[in-house]
Amino acid sequence: AGIKVTAEVTPHHLLLTEDDVPGDDAIYKMNPPLRAKEDRDALIEGLIDGTIDCIATDHAPHAKEEKEVSMIDAPFGIVGSETAFQLLYTHFVKTGKFTLEQLVAF
């Protein structure tokens, strides 16, 4: 039996890796941070095989000035609700990885 556990993943963790972060750009400061391509691929596989239940934006906007500082001094958080569907549709539905119905169900 055991306890039912759910898991979610963000669009930015499905689409980006640590290699996409341009230097000390605090716009990319999030928690958890972006990781390697292999980690991103594992998240995608987890979504496909049902280990991960849903996609959530974790939308955490900050004032522009808060993100115009070094990565160390900036707050955690990234925007995402305004572009999440379009990015996921382009990268997963248009490429045939998911159907539109699957994307909407996540």
GINOR-V903578 format. One record per helix or strand of 3 or more residues. SS is the DSSP state (alpha for helix, beta for strand). FROM is the first residue (numbers start at 1). TO is the last residue. If there is no record, write none. Layout:
ss->SS from->FROM to->TO
ss->SS from->FROM to->TO
//
This chain:
ss->alpha from->11 to->15
ss->alpha from->18 to->20
ss->alpha from->26 to->28
ss->alpha from->37 to->49
ss->alpha from->64 to->67
ss->alpha from->84 to->93
ss->alpha from->100 to->105
//
